[in-house]
């Protein structure tokens, strides 16, 4: 089955986040952002460049996807990573 390649509606904004992640070090917030984007683009028919960049960030930080999600589950269990009223708003759409 040949799936039509699509452009994700959030791709332009996500590229800005990815550029920041490529420049910054690993932090709880950046781990959460990377996990969020990996979930967003998993199985999406297109955005190969974004998927490649996300994989590169994982490799640069020395993590597997499984390790990333273990860490982000712990981060989210503590809560407050996307605090209401901060400059960083939650974005799962």
MOFENTA-V268321 format. One record per pair of residues at least 24 apart in sequence whose C-alpha atoms are under 6 Angstrom apart, sorted by the first residue. I is the first residue (numbers start at 0). GAP is how many residues later the second one is. Records with the same first field share a line. If there is no record, write none. Layout:
I = GAP  GAP
This chain:
4 = 40  41
5 = 39  40
31 = 40
